[in-house]
C-alpha cells in the first residue's frame, strides 16, 4: 500500500515541459516533499501524494512553512538513482534523500549538509521563544529539520474542479525514551482526485532516530513555548488553508497572510469547517564541535486506512529496530526477485539474444512496472472487513487500460495475486453494488467507455473454469472465487442504469460506475450523441455483453439469458456506419467505420472524421482513440465480421498496412500521442492492431514485422523508454508479451503468436498454485536478419495456426519457433476464434 517517493512541482519549469505530476515524480521540477502514496504512470487529474515529510536545512530564513514555494528544492538528475527497493536523490541545498519501504511503511534516511559554526546575523522568521530544552537557542546554518504538512497533496493545476483538497485532520507529537528521537501520529482527510471520491482518511505514525555517530540533537530554537511541558525540538502549527492559492511569506499583496508560528502544543486538530491547515516541525542542531560532521537522520513512517495504532504496528512489524536501512533495501529486493523477476527467465544458451543486455533491461524493468498496481489493501478497507479470505485491491487506474494485457499477464505469472484481485473485484460489487471500471482512493470511478471489469472476470473464468466452447480449465485460480456472484455483477452492469453523478468533464455525467448510456443502448441497440463518448460506449458495451454471454454459457444460465447476451454481443454492428469513408493520399479510399448516430437511426456526420476523434476526451464521440483505431478494436470477439465489414481479407490487410504508414496520424491528446501513423503504439485501443494479421491465413509474418518495429522504434531501456505514460502497467505488460512472443485476446482463452525476442525463455506459469508448471519458449536460428518463423512446433506437434488456446499453454511444455530470413506462410490452418463465421 505504501509507495513512497518524492513529489515535484511543474511550476517554474520551461514552457512545453509542464504537466501534472501524476505519480509525484518528474525529471524536471522542484521537490516539495516525500510522500507515502502514489500511482504509477497514469493520466488524468493527480491522485495521492499524501502524508508527507520534507527535509529542510539551515536557519529557515524566508521560509513560510505553509507555502512550499518558499522551501522547495531542485535537484540534479545526474545525482539521482532508482533501483529496486531504493531511491536516492540530492537536493541542490545539499540534503541527500534515500527512500526504501515496507508494505505499509517507508524508511527515509536524510543526510544534511555541513553548516558553519558562526551564527548568521539575519534573524529567523520563527520566533524561538524561551529556551525549553537542551540545544542551541538561536537558529544555526547547520540545523536540520523535517517538516510535516498535512495539506500536502499532488495538485491538478488544470482541473481545479476535482483537484485534491485537505479537509481536516489531527496531529500529535510525542517523545521517545532517549529524548533525541521524537515521534508523531494522527490522521488527515482529503477529497478530490481522479475518481472524484467523497473523501478518504489516512492515519499515520512516524518516529525519528539519530544513528550512532550523527551529531544531531533536538533544538528548541524554532518553537514558541506555549505549554508547561514540551517535546524537545518539536512543535505544531496551523494556518488559514486555501487549496487553490499559494500564500508566500514575503508577498507584497495586502491580502497575504503571515507565516505560521510553530508552538509547543503536542496535540492539535482541525475540523473541515475551520478552513485551517495543520503541520508539525521537528528540528535538530549539531552538537558543539561537530559543525562539519555528516548529519544523518532516519525516519520511519507508517500509514493505514483503519487507525493510527495500525499504522504504528506496521512500522514495528515491517521496519523493526533490528533491521538497518540496508537490511530493508535487501529485503525488498529479495521479495521482488522471488515474486516477480523469477517468473520469466532469459536462459543463457550462448546466443546473441541471451547477451542482449538492452532487451533484458527492458524485460525486467517492464516486469517491475507491472507489479506496482493494482494495490493490495487487504485489511485496510475502511468500508468492510477484509482479510486473506476476503481480499481487497484498490487503484485500478483504470481497467480500461489494464484489461487487455496487464491482468492477463497476472493470470499467467502472478497467479495467486491475480486470484485475489478477482475476488477483490467481486467484493467491491458485493459491498457497493457495482463493479469498478476504474477505482482509486477506495472509490469507483471513472468510467471512460464500457464496464471492463466484465472483461476481466470473464477472462479469468473462461481460462480457469470453462470456455464457451466447453473446454474445461485447469482451475489454476483455485476454488475460492464466487463465479455466480461474478455473473450477478456483470448482469448488474449490463442491465441497470447507474445514477448520473454530475461531472465537470462531461455534460451527461454518469462517470462513477456502470453503463451510463443504457437508456440509449437497451432500447435502440446503439448509443446516440445524447451521450458523450457515444461511439466508444456503443462498441465497448457490446464487447462487455460478449463477456457476459461467455460466463453465462459456462455457468449454464437459462437459455433465454444466454441468447439475450449472445444477441447483444452483435450490437456493435449497429454503431458501424457502412457509408463513412476516408481517403489517404497515395494509398486509397476506405469505407466503413464506427460512427455517430441519431435517435431516428440516421448517421450523424457533423464534426465527424474517421482519421480523428475531435478532442478525444470526455465530451467527444470517442475517448482517446481515433475512429480509424476504433474500427480495428470495435469487436475483438468478432474479427470475422470486422474483416467482412471492411471489405474482406484483402481490403482488411490494405487498411492494416495503411495504419502503420507515417504521416497520416492525428492527435488523441498530448499524453497519448506517439509516432505519426494512424496506429498509436502508446494507446490501448491500438494494442492488438499489429497482431491482427494473424486473423488472415499466411499473414503472421506481417505481425512479426510490425510488432518488432513497434518495439524497436518506440521502446527502449532509457528513462523515456515508453511511447507515453505506462498507464498503471498497461504498456509494460504489452512489452512483456511482445518480448515472449504472445498476445492475449481479452475475455477469450486465446493467445496470438508473434515471435520471441530471446532465443530461450523459461516461464513459471501459475507459480505457487497446484497447477504450477513451466513453459519453455525457444527461437532457433534467430538473429537480426533471421526472425521470420518458418514453422512453429508446440510440444512436438507442428502448428498450422497462428494462435494457441489457454488450455494448451496451461499444460506447459515447449514452444519452438524455427526462424529464417524470408517470410513464410506457415499459418495456413484454422483462424483464431470469432463469434461470426469467416467468409
C-alpha positions in Angstrom: 0.0 0.0 0.0 2.9 2.4 0.8 4.6 3.7 -2.4 6.9 6.4 -1.0 8.6 8.8 -3.3 9.5 12.5 -3.9 6.8 14.9 -5.2 7.7 17.6 -7.7 6.0 20.6 -9.0 6.0 21.7 -12.6 5.7 25.4 -11.6 8.7 27.3 -12.9 9.9 24.7 -15.4 10.4 25.7 -19.0 7.3 26.1 -21.2 6.4 23.0 -23.1 7.6 20.7 -20.3 5.0 21.5 -17.7 2.5 18.7 -16.9 0.7 17.4 -13.9 3.0 15.1 -11.9 0.5 12.3 -11.6 3.0 9.9 -9.9 4.6 12.7 -7.9 7.9 12.2 -9.6 9.1 14.3 -12.6 12.6 14.6 -14.0 12.0 18.3 -14.0 10.8 20.5 -11.2 11.3 21.3 -7.6 10.9 18.7 -4.8 8.1 19.7 -2.4 8.1 16.7 -0.2 8.5 12.9 0.3 5.0 11.4 0.4 3.7 7.9 1.1 1.1 7.2 -1.6 1.5 7.3 -5.4 0.2 5.7 -8.5 2.4 4.7 -11.5 2.2 6.2 -14.9 -1.3 7.4 -15.1 -3.1 10.3 -16.7 -6.0 12.5 -15.6 -6.0 14.7 -12.6 -3.4 13.6 -10.0 -4.3 11.5 -7.0 -2.4 10.8 -3.8 0.9 12.4 -2.8 -0.5 12.2 0.7 1.2 12.1 4.2 4.5 13.8 3.6 7.7 14.9 5.1 10.1 17.5 3.7 13.7 17.8 5.0 14.9 21.4 5.4 18.3 22.8 6.2 19.6 25.9 7.9 18.0 28.8 9.8 14.8 28.7 7.8 15.1 32.4 6.9 12.5 33.5 4.4 10.7 30.1 4.7 6.9 30.1 5.1 6.1 26.6 6.4 2.6 27.0 4.8 4.0 27.8 1.3 6.1 25.1 -0.3 7.3 27.6 -3.0 9.5 29.2 -0.2 11.3 25.9 0.6 11.1 23.7 -2.4 14.4 22.5 -3.9 15.5 21.4 -7.3 18.0 18.5 -7.7 20.4 17.2 -10.3 19.2 14.2 -12.3 22.9 13.1 -12.6 22.9 12.6 -8.8 19.6 10.7 -8.8 19.3 7.0 -8.9 16.4 4.5 -8.7 16.7 0.7 -8.3 14.5 -2.0 -6.9 14.0 -1.1 -3.2 16.0 2.1 -3.2 15.5 5.7 -4.5 18.2 8.3 -3.9 18.4 12.0 -4.8 20.4 15.0 -3.7 18.8 18.4 -3.4 20.6 21.5 -4.5 20.8 22.7 -0.9 22.9 19.6 -0.2 20.4 17.4 1.5 20.6 13.7 0.4 17.3 11.7 0.5 17.2 7.9 0.4 14.0 6.0 0.4 13.0 2.4 0.9 9.8 0.8 2.1 7.7 -2.0 3.6 4.2 -2.8 2.5 2.5 -0.2 4.7 5.5 1.9 5.8 8.5 3.8 4.5 12.1 4.2 5.7 13.7 7.5 4.8 17.3 8.5 5.5 18.2 12.1 5.3 21.8 13.3 5.2 22.2 17.0 5.9 25.0 19.2 4.6 27.6 20.6 6.9 26.9 24.1 8.2 29.3 26.7 9.6 30.0 27.4 13.2 29.1 31.0 13.2 25.6 32.3 13.6 24.0 34.3 10.7 23.1 37.8 11.9 19.8 37.6 9.9 17.0 36.6 12.2 14.7 33.7 11.5 11.1 34.2 10.6 10.3 31.9 13.5 10.5 33.4 17.0 12.3 30.8 19.1 10.9 32.0 22.4 12.5 31.0 25.7 14.9 28.1 26.0 13.0 24.9 26.9 15.3 22.1 26.1 18.9 21.2 25.5 20.4 22.7 22.3 21.2 26.0 20.7 18.7 28.8 21.4 19.4 30.6 18.2 18.9 29.2 14.7 22.1 27.9 13.1 23.2 27.3 9.5 23.9 23.7 10.2 20.5 22.9 11.7 18.4 20.1 10.3 14.6 19.9 10.1 11.7 17.7 8.9 8.5 19.5 8.0 5.2 17.6 8.2 2.4 19.4 6.2 -0.9 17.6 6.3 -2.3 19.7 3.4 0.4 18.4 1.0 -1.2 16.7 -2.0 -0.5 16.3 -5.7 -2.5 19.2 -7.1 -4.2 19.3 -10.5 -3.4 22.7 -11.7 -5.5 22.4 -14.9 -8.5 20.7 -13.2 -9.4 22.5 -10.1 -12.9 21.2 -10.0 -11.8 17.9 -8.6 -8.2 18.5 -7.7 -7.4 17.1 -4.3 -8.0 19.2 -1.2 -7.2 18.7 2.5 -10.4 18.7 4.6 -9.5 18.1 8.2 -7.0 16.2 10.4 -5.2 15.9 13.7 -1.5 15.5 14.7 0.1 14.5 18.0 3.8 14.8 18.8 5.5 12.6 21.4 8.9 12.0 22.8 10.9 8.8 22.9 12.9 7.3 25.7 16.2 8.8 24.6 14.8 12.4 24.1 16.7 12.7 20.8 14.0 10.9 18.8 10.6 12.5 18.7 7.6 10.8 17.1 4.2 11.8 15.9 0.9 10.3 14.8 -2.6 11.4 13.6 -4.9 11.4 10.6 -5.8 13.5 7.6 -8.9 13.6 5.4 -8.9 14.6 1.8 -11.4 15.0 -1.1 -10.9 15.0 -4.8 -8.6 13.2 -7.3 -9.2 11.1 -10.4 -12.1 9.1 -9.1 -13.7 12.2 -7.5 -14.1 10.5 -4.1 -16.2 12.0 -1.4 -13.3 11.7 1.0 -10.6 9.5 2.2 -9.0 9.4 5.6 -5.4 8.3 6.1 -3.9 7.6 9.5 -0.2 7.8 10.1 2.5 7.1 12.6 6.2 8.1 12.4 9.3 8.2 14.5 12.7 9.7 14.1 16.1 8.3 15.1 19.6 9.7 15.1 22.1 7.0 14.2 25.2 6.5 16.3 27.9 8.9 15.2 25.5 11.5 13.8 25.9 14.8 15.7 22.3 15.9 15.7 20.4 16.8 18.9 16.9 18.4 19.2 16.9 22.2 19.3 14.0 24.4 20.6 15.2 27.3 18.5 12.2 27.2 16.2 9.4 26.6 18.6 7.4 29.2 20.6 7.0 27.8 24.1 3.3 27.8 24.9 2.9 24.9 27.3 4.5 23.8 30.6 5.8 20.7 29.0 7.2 20.4 25.5 8.8 17.9 23.2 12.4 18.9 22.6 12.8 20.1 19.1 9.2 19.5 18.1 6.2 21.8 17.6 2.9 22.1 15.7 1.4 24.9 13.7 -1.7 25.9 11.8 -2.7 28.5 9.2 -5.6 29.6 7.0 -5.6 27.0 4.3 -6.5 27.7 0.7 -6.2 24.7 -1.6 -6.0 26.8 -4.8 -3.7 29.6 -3.7 -0.1 29.9 -2.6 0.4 32.5 0.1 4.1 33.5 0.0 5.6 34.9 3.2 7.1 37.9 1.5 4.2 38.6 -0.8 3.5 42.3 -1.3 -0.2 41.6 -1.6 -2.2 43.3 1.1 -4.2 40.1 1.4 -1.1 38.0 2.2 -1.3 36.1 5.4 1.6 35.9 7.9 3.7 32.8 8.0 2.5 30.4 10.7 4.2 30.2 14.0 5.4 26.9 15.5 4.1 26.3 19.0 4.9 23.6 21.6 1.4 22.2 21.5 1.6 18.4 21.4 -1.9 17.8 20.2 -3.8 19.8 17.6 -6.9 19.2 15.5 -8.7 21.0 12.7 -12.3 20.4 11.5 -13.5 20.8 7.9 -15.4 23.9 8.9 -12.5 25.8 10.3 -10.6 26.2 7.0 -7.3 25.6 8.7 -4.3 23.6 7.7 -2.1 21.6 10.1 1.6 20.8 10.3 4.5 20.0 12.6 8.2 20.9 12.6 11.0 18.8 14.0 14.4 20.4 14.4 17.9 19.4 15.3 21.2 21.2 15.8 24.7 19.8 15.7 26.5 19.2 18.9 29.3 21.6 19.7 32.4 20.9 17.8 30.7 18.9 15.1 29.6 21.6 12.7 31.1 19.8 9.7 30.5 16.2 10.6 27.9 14.2 8.5 24.5 14.7 10.0 22.2 11.7 9.4 18.6 11.4 10.4 16.4 8.4 9.9 12.6 8.5 9.7 10.1 5.6 9.7 6.5 6.4 8.6 3.5 4.0 8.5 0.1 4.6 7.1 -3.3 2.9 7.5 -6.9 3.4 6.4 -8.0 2.0 9.8 -6.3 3.7 12.6 -3.0 5.3 13.8 -2.5 2.3 16.0 -2.4 0.1 13.0 0.0 2.5 11.2 2.3 2.3 14.2 2.0 -1.5 14.2 3.1 -1.6 10.6 6.2 0.3 11.4 7.1 -2.0 14.2 6.4 -5.2 12.1 7.9 -4.1 8.8 10.7 -1.9 10.0 11.9 -3.3 13.3 14.9 -1.7 15.0 16.9 -4.9 14.3 16.9 -4.1 10.6 19.2 -1.4 9.2 18.3 0.7 6.3 20.4 -1.5 4.1 18.7 -4.6 5.5 15.3 -3.3 4.4 16.6 -2.5 1.0 17.8 -6.1 0.6 14.6 -7.5 2.0 12.6 -5.6 -0.6 14.9 -6.8 -3.4 14.6 -10.4 -2.3 10.8 -10.2 -2.4 10.8 -8.7 -5.9 13.1 -11.4 -7.1 11.1 -14.2 -5.7 7.6 -12.9 -6.6 8.2 -11.0 -9.9 11.5 -11.3 -11.6 11.9 -15.1 -11.3 8.6 -15.6 -13.2 10.3 -15.1 -16.6 13.9 -16.2 -17.1 16.2 -15.5 -20.0 18.3 -18.6 -20.4 22.0 -18.2 -21.4 22.3 -20.5 -24.4 25.2 -18.7 -25.9 23.1 -16.8 -28.4 23.3 -13.1 -29.2 19.9 -12.5 -27.7 21.0 -14.0 -24.4 23.7 -11.4 -24.3 21.4 -8.5 -25.3 21.5 -6.5 -22.1 19.3 -3.8 -23.5 16.4 -6.2 -24.2 16.9 -7.8 -20.8 16.8 -4.5 -19.0 13.6 -3.7 -21.0 12.0 -7.0 -20.0 12.8 -6.9 -16.2 12.1 -3.1 -16.0 8.7 -3.9 -17.6 8.1 -6.7 -15.1 8.8 -4.4 -12.3 6.4 -1.8 -13.6 3.6 -4.5 -13.9 3.9 -5.2 -10.2 3.1 -1.7 -8.9 -0.7 -1.6 -9.4 -3.4 -2.5 -8.5 -2.7 -2.1 -4.8 -3.3 -4.7 -2.2 -5.2 -3.0 0.6 -6.4 -6.2 2.2 -7.0 -5.4 5.9 -7.1 -1.7 5.1 -10.6 -1.2 3.7 -12.5 1.3 5.8 -15.8 0.2 4.3 -15.9 -3.5 5.1 -13.8 -6.2 6.7 -11.2 -7.7 4.5 -8.6 -10.4 5.2 -6.8 -13.1 3.3 -10.1 -15.0 2.9 -11.8 -11.8 1.6 -9.0 -9.9 -0.2 -9.4 -6.3 -1.5 -7.5 -4.4 -4.1 -7.7 -0.7 -4.9 -6.0 1.5 -7.5 -7.5 0.0 -10.7 -6.5 3.2 -12.5 -8.1 2.2 -14.8 -9.4 -1.1 -16.0 -9.9 0.4 -19.5 -6.1 0.5 -19.6 -5.3 -2.8 -17.9 -7.8 -5.4 -19.0 -6.1 -6.1 -22.3 -2.6 -7.1 -21.3 -1.8 -6.3 -17.6 -4.3 -8.6 -15.9 -3.9 -11.4 -18.4 -0.2 -11.3 -17.6 -1.1 -11.6 -13.9 -3.1 -14.7 -14.7 -0.1 -16.4 -16.2 2.8 -15.4 -13.9 1.3 -13.7 -10.8 -1.5 -16.2 -10.5 -2.0 -16.2 -6.7 -2.1 -12.4 -6.7 -4.5 -12.5 -9.7 -7.0 -14.8 -8.0 -7.0 -12.3 -5.0 -7.6 -9.4 -7.5 -10.6 -11.2 -9.0 -12.1 -11.9 -5.6 -11.4 -8.3 -4.7 -13.4 -7.0 -7.7 -16.3 -9.2 -6.8 -16.1 -8.0 -3.2 -16.4 -4.4 -4.4 -19.7 -5.3 -6.2 -21.0 -7.2 -3.2 -20.5 -4.3 -0.8 -21.1 -1.3 -3.1 -23.5 -2.6 -5.8 -21.3 -2.1 -8.9 -18.0 -3.3 -10.2 -15.4 -0.6 -10.8 -14.4 0.5 -14.3 -11.8 2.4 -12.5 -11.1 2.8 -8.8 -8.8 4.8 -6.6 -8.9 6.1 -3.0 -11.5 3.3 -2.2 -13.9 4.9 -4.7 -15.3 3.7 -8.0 -14.6 6.0 -11.0 -14.1 7.0 -13.6 -15.9 5.1 -16.5 -14.2 6.0 -19.8 -16.3 3.7 -22.0 -17.6 0.3 -21.2 -17.6 -1.7 -18.0 -14.4 -3.6 -18.5 -14.3 -5.4 -15.1 -16.8 -7.6 -17.0 -13.9 -8.4 -19.4 -11.5 -9.2 -16.5 -13.9 -11.5 -14.7 -14.8 -13.4 -17.9 -11.2 -13.6 -19.0 -10.4 -15.3 -15.7 -13.4 -17.6 -15.9 -13.0 -18.8 -19.5 -9.4 -19.7 -18.9 -9.5 -21.2 -15.4 -13.0 -22.7 -15.4 -14.7 -23.3 -18.7 -14.8 -21.6 -22.1 -17.9 -21.0 -24.2 -16.8 -23.9 -26.4 -16.9 -26.2 -23.4 -13.2 -26.6 -22.9 -12.7 -27.3 -19.1 -9.9 -25.2 -17.5 -7.3 -26.4 -15.1 -8.6 -24.4 -12.1 -5.4 -22.6 -11.6 -7.3 -19.7 -9.8 -8.5 -22.0 -7.1 -11.9 -22.8 -5.7 -12.5 -19.6 -3.6 -13.8 -17.3 -6.3 -17.6 -16.9 -6.3 -18.3 -17.1 -10.0 -22.1 -17.0 -9.5 -21.6 -13.6 -7.8 -19.2 -12.6 -10.6 -22.1 -13.3 -13.1 -24.5 -11.3 -11.0 -22.1 -8.4 -11.0 -21.8 -8.5 -14.8 -25.5 -8.6 -15.2 -25.8 -5.6 -13.0 -23.5 -3.7 -15.3 -25.4 -4.9 -18.4 -28.9 -4.1 -17.2 -29.0 -1.4 -14.5 -28.6 2.3 -15.4 -26.4 3.9 -12.7 -27.3 7.2 -11.1 -26.0 10.1 -13.2 -23.4 11.6 -10.9 -22.6 15.1 -12.2 -19.1 15.6 -13.5 -17.4 18.8 -14.8 -15.7 16.8 -17.5 -18.9 15.9 -19.4 -22.4 17.1 -19.5 -24.1 13.8 -19.0 -22.1 12.7 -16.0 -22.6 9.0 -15.0 -18.8 8.5 -14.7 -18.7 6.8 -11.3 -19.7 3.3 -12.3 -21.9 1.2 -14.6 -23.1 1.9 -18.1 -24.4 5.4 -18.1 -25.8 5.2 -21.6 -28.0 2.2 -21.1 -31.1 4.4 -21.6 -30.0 4.6 -25.3 -28.3 1.2 -25.7 -31.1 -1.0 -24.4 -34.0 0.3 -26.5 -32.0 1.4 -29.6 -29.2 -1.2 -29.6 -26.7 1.6 -30.1 -25.7 4.9 -28.4 -26.5 8.4 -29.7 -24.8 11.7 -29.3 -27.3 12.4 -26.5 -24.5 10.8 -24.5 -20.8 11.7 -24.6 -18.3 9.1 -25.9 -21.2 7.5 -27.8 -19.0 5.6 -30.3 -16.8 4.3 -27.6 -19.7 3.2 -25.5 -21.6 1.7 -28.4 -18.9 -0.7 -29.4 -17.5 -1.4 -25.9 -20.8 -2.2 -24.3 -21.2 -4.9 -27.0 -17.8 -6.3 -26.1 -18.9 -6.4 -22.5 -22.0 -8.2 -23.4 -19.9 -10.8 -25.1 -18.1 -11.3 -21.8 -21.5 -11.6 -20.0 -22.6 -14.2 -22.6 -19.4 -16.2 -22.2 -19.7 -16.5 -18.4 -23.5 -17.2 -18.7 -22.8 -20.0 -21.1 -20.2 -21.6 -18.7 -22.4 -21.3 -15.7 -25.4 -22.9 -17.6 -27.6 -19.9 -17.2 -31.1 -20.0 -18.7 -31.3 -20.4 -22.4 -33.1 -17.1 -22.6 -30.3 -15.3 -20.8 -27.6 -16.9 -22.9 -29.4 -16.0 -26.1 -30.1 -12.4 -25.0 -26.4 -11.7 -24.3 -25.4 -13.6 -27.4 -27.6 -11.2 -29.4 -26.3 -8.1 -27.6 -22.7 -9.2 -28.5 -23.6 -8.2 -32.1 -24.9 -4.8 -31.3 -21.6 -3.1 -32.1 -22.6 -3.5 -35.7 -25.4 -1.0 -35.1 -22.7 1.5 -34.3 -20.9 0.7 -37.6 -21.5 3.3 -40.3 -21.2 1.5 -43.7 -21.2 4.8 -45.5 -18.4 6.5 -43.6 -15.3 6.8 -45.7 -11.9 8.5 -45.9 -9.1 8.7 -48.4 -5.3 8.5 -47.7 -3.3 10.3 -50.4 -1.3 7.8 -52.4 -2.9 4.8 -50.6 -6.5 4.7 -51.5 -10.0 5.1 -50.1 -11.6 3.1 -47.2 -15.2 2.7 -46.4 -17.0 1.5 -43.2 -16.2 2.9 -39.7 -17.8 3.2 -36.3 -20.0 6.3 -36.4 -22.1 8.7 -34.5 -25.9 8.1 -34.8 -29.1 9.9 -34.2 -32.1 8.5 -32.3 -34.1 8.1 -35.5 -31.3 5.8 -36.9 -29.7 8.4 -39.2 -25.9 8.6 -39.2 -24.6 11.9 -37.9 -21.6 13.3 -39.9 -21.4 16.6 -38.1 -17.8 17.1 -36.9 -17.0 13.5 -37.8 -13.8 12.4 -39.4 -12.6 8.8 -39.5 -9.0 10.0 -39.1 -9.7 11.9 -35.9 -11.5 11.9 -32.6 -12.1 15.6 -32.2 -10.9 16.5 -28.7 -10.6 12.8 -27.9 -11.8 13.4 -24.4 -14.8 13.0 -22.1 -17.1 15.2 -24.1 -16.3 13.8 -27.6 -17.6 10.8 -29.6 -14.6 8.6 -28.8 -12.4 8.5 -25.7 -8.7 8.7 -26.6 -8.8 6.9 -29.9 -9.2 7.9 -33.5 -12.2 6.5 -35.4 -9.7 4.6 -37.5 -8.2 2.9 -34.4 -11.6 2.1 -33.0 -12.6 0.3 -36.2 -9.9 -2.3 -35.6 -10.7 -2.6 -31.8 -14.5 -2.5 -32.3 -15.1 -6.2 -31.8 -12.1 -8.4 -30.9 -14.6 -11.1 -30.2 -15.9 -11.0 -33.7 -13.0 -10.3 -36.1 -14.6 -12.3 -38.9 -17.4 -9.7 -39.0 -14.9 -6.8 -38.7 -13.0 -8.2 -41.7 -16.2 -8.6 -43.7 -17.4 -5.1 -42.9 -14.0 -3.7 -44.0 -14.4 -5.4 -47.4 -12.8 -8.8 -46.9 -9.3 -10.2 -46.4 -7.5 -8.1 -49.0 -9.2 -4.8 -48.1 -8.6 -5.6 -44.4 -4.9 -6.2 -45.0 -4.6 -3.0 -47.0 -6.2 -1.0 -44.2 -4.0 -2.7 -41.7 -0.9 -1.8 -43.7 -2.1 1.8 -44.0 -2.3 2.0 -40.3 1.4 1.9 -39.9 2.3 4.4 -42.6 3.9 7.6 -41.2 2.3 10.9 -41.6 -1.5 10.2 -41.5 -2.0 10.2 -37.7 -3.8 12.9 -35.7 -3.5 13.7 -32.1 -5.5 11.9 -29.4 -4.2 14.1 -26.6 -0.8 15.3 -25.5 -0.2 12.4 -23.1 -1.3 9.7 -25.6 0.5 10.6 -28.8 3.4 8.6 -30.2 4.6 8.5 -33.8 2.9 10.0 -36.8 0.9 6.9 -38.0 -2.8 6.2 -37.5 -1.7 3.3 -35.3 -0.7 4.6 -31.9 1.8 2.5 -30.0 1.1 4.2 -26.7 -2.7 3.9 -26.9 -4.5 0.9 -25.5 -7.1 0.7 -28.3 -4.2 0.1 -30.7 -2.6 -2.6 -28.6 -4.0 -5.5 -30.6 -3.7 -3.9 -34.1 -0.2 -5.2 -35.0 -1.4 -8.7 -34.2 -4.5 -8.6 -36.4 -2.7 -10.0 -39.4 -3.0 -13.4 -37.6 -6.7 -13.4 -38.5 -5.9 -13.8 -42.2 -4.2 -17.1 -43.2 -0.5 -17.0 -44.2 -0.1 -13.4 -42.9 1.5 -14.0 -39.5 4.8 -12.8 -40.9 3.4 -9.3 -41.1 2.5 -9.4 -37.4 6.2 -10.2 -36.9 7.3 -7.2 -38.9 5.0 -4.8 -37.2 5.5 -5.9 -33.6 9.3 -5.9 -33.9 9.2 -2.5 -35.5 7.0 -1.1 -32.7 9.3 -2.4 -30.0 12.4 -1.2 -31.8 11.1 2.2 -32.7 9.2 3.1 -29.6 10.5 1.2 -26.6 14.0 1.2 -25.0 15.8 0.9 -21.7 16.1 4.7 -21.3 14.3 6.9 -18.8 11.8 7.8 -21.5 11.7 4.3 -23.0 7.9 4.1 -23.4 5.7 5.8 -26.0 3.7 7.6 -23.4 2.8 7.1 -19.8 2.7 3.5 -18.7 -1.0 3.6 -17.6 -0.6 1.6 -14.5 1.3 -1.2 -16.1 -0.5 -1.4 -19.4 2.4 -0.5 -21.7 5.0 -2.6 -19.8 2.7 -5.6 -19.9 2.2 -5.1 -23.7 6.0 -5.1 -24.0 6.5 -8.2 -21.9 4.0 -10.1 -24.2 5.9 -8.9 -27.2 9.2 -10.0 -25.9 8.0 -13.5 -25.2 6.1 -13.8 -28.5 2.4 -13.9 -27.3 -0.6 -11.6 -27.2 -3.7 -12.4 -25.1 -7.1 -11.7 -26.6 -9.2 -10.1 -23.9 -12.1 -12.2 -22.5 -11.1 -15.2 -24.7 -8.9 -18.2 -23.8 -6.7 -17.3 -26.9 -3.2 -16.1 -27.4 -2.0 -14.8 -30.8 1.6 -15.7 -31.8 4.2 -13.3 -32.9 7.9 -14.2 -32.2 10.0 -14.0 -29.0 13.0 -11.6 -28.9 15.1 -14.1 -26.9 16.2 -17.4 -28.2 15.5 -19.2 -24.9 13.0 -18.3 -22.2 11.5 -20.1 -19.2 8.2 -19.0 -17.9 6.9 -20.1 -14.5 3.2 -20.4 -15.1 0.7 -20.3 -12.2 3.5 -20.1 -9.6 2.6 -21.1 -6.1 -0.6 -22.9 -7.2 -1.3 -26.6 -7.5 -1.2 -26.1 -11.3 2.3 -24.6 -11.4 4.2 -25.6 -14.5 6.9 -24.4 -16.8 6.6 -23.2 -20.4 9.8 -23.1 -22.4 9.9 -20.8 -25.4 12.7 -21.2 -27.9 13.6 -19.4 -31.1 16.1 -21.4 -33.2 18.4 -19.8 -35.8 17.3 -16.3 -34.7 19.4 -13.3 -35.5 18.9 -9.7 -36.5 18.4 -10.9 -40.1 16.7 -14.2 -39.3 13.4 -13.6 -37.4 10.6 -14.9 -39.5 9.0 -18.2 -38.4 9.5 -21.0 -40.9 7.5 -23.3 -38.7 6.2 -23.4 -35.1 6.2 -26.5 -33.0 4.4 -26.9 -29.7 5.1 -30.0 -27.6 6.4 -31.8 -30.6 3.4 -31.0 -32.9 3.9 -28.6 -35.8 1.2 -25.9 -35.8 -0.6 -24.6 -38.8 -2.4 -21.9 -36.9 -1.0 -18.6 -35.5 -2.7 -18.9 -32.1 -2.9 -21.1 -29.1 -5.6 -21.9 -26.6 -5.1 -21.1 -23.0 -5.7 -24.7 -22.1 -2.7 -25.7 -24.4 -0.4 -23.2 -22.8 -1.6 -24.1 -19.3 -0.2 -27.5 -19.6 3.3 -26.1 -20.1 5.9 -27.7 -22.3 8.0 -26.3 -25.1 7.0 -23.8 -27.8 9.6 -23.7 -30.6 9.9 -21.1 -33.4 12.2 -22.2 -36.3 13.4 -18.9 -37.8 14.6 -17.9 -41.2 15.4 -14.8 -43.2 12.4 -14.9 -45.5 8.7 -14.7 -44.7 6.8 -18.0 -44.8 3.0 -18.6 -45.0 3.2 -21.5 -42.4 -0.1 -20.4 -40.8 -2.5 -21.7 -43.4 -4.7 -23.5 -40.9 -7.6 -22.5 -38.6 -8.1 -18.9 -38.0 -8.5 -17.5 -34.4 -11.9 -17.9 -32.9 -14.6 -15.4 -33.8 -18.3 -15.1 -32.9 -19.3 -14.9 -36.5 -18.1 -17.4 -39.2 -15.4 -16.4 -41.6 -16.5 -15.9 -45.2 
